[in-house]
């Protein structure tokens, strides 16, 4: 288990919302962080220690992120570092990376204002069901679909908020 971390940075692109086969919302996005430093000789400011953080959020939080945040928005995010592992489909090699599982996020009010409205839960579930029905009518498969035990675990809620739905 990893420690909680706080990131303050900007979104590099609009968050991408997808749904697992069991209907769990997944938002994927990148936060870029850097520190501003002033060159004492020239007096000019520049970015230092720039880091790009791959982030994921799940369920209602994922839907709220995609509804509320966009490219370039300065955010404050709280999450946990997790190691994601997979096998490369082309080479068969095992790969891994560190990503951030977001627990909470919001816009920074340092240089912006925001009006907060309470979201109604379940909106994304209905959108997912409609999109899934339309996709199956057109004969396309869901690329995020899970199978077997993973789908059963995700459907039954065995994943909880700690594990991704795939």
C-alpha positions as CSV (number, residue, x, y, z in Angstrom):
1,X,0.0,0.0,0.0
2,X,1.3,3.4,-0.9
3,X,1.2,6.7,0.9
4,X,-1.2,9.5,0.0
5,X,0.2,12.1,-2.3
6,X,-1.0,15.5,-3.5
7,X,-0.4,16.8,-7.0
8,X,-0.8,20.4,-8.0
9,X,-0.5,20.9,-11.8
10,X,-2.4,21.2,-15.0
11,X,-4.3,18.7,-17.2
12,X,-2.4,18.0,-20.4
13,X,-5.6,17.0,-22.3
14,X,-9.3,16.6,-21.6
15,X,-10.0,13.6,-19.4
16,X,-11.1,10.5,-21.2
17,X,-14.1,8.6,-19.9
18,X,-14.8,4.9,-20.7
19,X,-16.9,2.2,-19.1
20,X,-15.9,-1.3,-18.1
21,X,-18.0,-4.2,-19.2
22,X,-19.7,-4.1,-15.8
23,X,-20.5,-0.4,-16.3
24,X,-17.9,1.1,-14.0
25,X,-16.8,4.5,-15.1
26,X,-13.0,5.0,-15.6
27,X,-11.4,8.4,-16.2
28,X,-7.9,8.5,-17.6
29,X,-5.9,11.8,-17.7
30,X,-2.4,13.2,-17.2
31,X,-1.4,15.9,-14.8
32,X,1.8,17.8,-15.5
33,X,3.6,19.3,-12.4
34,X,6.6,21.6,-12.4
35,X,8.3,24.2,-10.2
36,X,8.9,27.7,-11.3
37,X,12.5,28.9,-10.9
38,X,14.1,32.3,-11.5
39,X,17.5,32.5,-13.2
40,X,19.5,34.9,-11.0
41,X,21.7,36.0,-13.9
42,X,19.0,36.8,-16.5
43,X,16.0,37.3,-14.1
44,X,13.8,35.1,-16.3
45,X,11.5,32.4,-15.0
46,X,11.4,28.9,-16.3
47,X,9.9,25.5,-15.4
48,X,12.1,22.9,-13.6
49,X,11.5,19.4,-12.5
50,X,8.6,18.8,-14.9
51,X,6.9,15.5,-14.4
52,X,3.9,13.9,-16.2
53,X,1.6,11.8,-14.0
54,X,-0.7,9.2,-15.5
55,X,-3.9,9.3,-13.4
56,X,-7.0,7.2,-13.2
57,X,-10.3,7.6,-11.3
58,X,-13.3,5.4,-11.0
59,X,-17.0,5.4,-10.5
60,X,-18.8,8.7,-9.8
61,X,-15.6,10.5,-9.4
62,X,-14.6,9.6,-12.9
63,X,-17.8,10.9,-14.3
64,X,-17.5,14.2,-12.3
65,X,-14.0,14.7,-13.5
66,X,-14.9,14.4,-17.2
67,X,-17.9,16.6,-16.7
68,X,-16.0,19.3,-14.8
69,X,-12.4,19.5,-15.9
70,X,-10.7,20.2,-19.2
71,X,-7.3,20.6,-20.8
72,X,-5.1,23.3,-19.2
73,X,-7.2,23.5,-16.0
74,X,-5.0,23.8,-12.9
75,X,-6.0,21.1,-10.4
76,X,-5.2,19.9,-6.9
77,X,-5.4,16.1,-6.8
78,X,-5.0,13.6,-3.9
79,X,-4.3,10.0,-4.7
80,X,-2.0,7.0,-4.2
81,X,0.9,5.8,-6.4
82,X,0.2,2.3,-7.8
83,X,2.2,0.1,-10.0
84,X,0.3,-1.1,-13.1
85,X,1.6,-4.2,-14.9
86,X,0.7,-5.8,-18.2
87,X,2.1,-7.9,-21.0
88,X,3.0,-6.1,-24.3
89,X,0.8,-7.7,-27.0
90,X,3.4,-7.3,-29.7
91,X,6.6,-8.4,-28.0
92,X,5.1,-10.5,-25.1
93,X,7.4,-8.7,-22.7
94,X,6.2,-7.8,-19.2
95,X,5.8,-4.0,-18.7
96,X,4.9,-1.8,-15.7
97,X,4.6,1.8,-14.8
98,X,3.8,3.9,-11.8
99,X,0.4,5.7,-12.0
100,X,-1.7,7.7,-9.6
101,X,-5.1,6.4,-8.4
102,X,-7.0,9.6,-7.7
103,X,-9.2,9.7,-4.6
104,X,-10.1,13.4,-4.8
105,X,-9.6,16.2,-7.3
106,X,-10.7,19.8,-7.9
107,X,-9.8,22.9,-9.7
108,X,-7.2,25.2,-8.1
109,X,-8.8,28.5,-7.2
110,X,-5.4,30.3,-7.3
111,X,-6.2,31.8,-10.7
112,X,-9.8,30.7,-11.4
113,X,-13.2,30.6,-9.9
114,X,-15.6,27.7,-9.7
115,X,-19.3,27.1,-9.0
116,X,-19.9,23.8,-7.3
117,X,-23.1,21.9,-8.0
118,X,-24.0,18.5,-6.6
119,X,-24.1,15.8,-9.2
120,X,-26.8,13.2,-9.4
121,X,-25.3,9.7,-9.2
122,X,-26.1,7.2,-11.8
123,X,-26.2,9.5,-14.8
124,X,-23.2,7.7,-16.4
125,X,-24.7,4.3,-15.8
126,X,-27.7,5.2,-18.0
127,X,-25.4,6.6,-20.7
128,X,-23.3,3.4,-20.5
129,X,-26.4,1.2,-21.0
130,X,-27.6,3.3,-24.0
131,X,-24.2,3.2,-25.6
132,X,-23.7,-0.5,-25.0
133,X,-27.2,-1.2,-26.5
134,X,-26.3,0.9,-29.6
135,X,-22.9,-0.8,-29.9
136,X,-24.3,-4.3,-29.7
137,X,-26.9,-3.4,-32.3
138,X,-24.1,-2.4,-34.6
139,X,-22.2,-5.6,-33.9
140,X,-19.2,-4.0,-32.3
141,X,-17.5,-5.3,-29.2
142,X,-16.7,-3.1,-26.1
143,X,-12.8,-2.8,-26.1
144,X,-12.9,-2.3,-22.4
145,X,-14.9,-5.4,-21.7
146,X,-13.6,-7.8,-19.0
147,X,-14.2,-11.5,-19.1
148,X,-14.5,-14.5,-16.8
149,X,-13.7,-14.1,-13.1
150,X,-12.7,-10.4,-13.5
151,X,-16.1,-9.5,-14.9
152,X,-17.9,-11.5,-12.1
153,X,-15.7,-9.8,-9.4
154,X,-16.3,-6.3,-10.9
155,X,-20.1,-7.0,-11.2
156,X,-20.4,-8.2,-7.7
157,X,-18.4,-5.3,-6.3
158,X,-15.5,-7.4,-5.2
159,X,-13.1,-4.8,-6.6
160,X,-14.4,-2.1,-4.2
161,X,-12.8,1.2,-4.7
162,X,-9.2,-0.2,-4.3
163,X,-9.0,-2.1,-7.6
164,X,-9.7,-1.2,-11.2
165,X,-12.6,-2.9,-12.9
166,X,-10.3,-4.7,-15.4
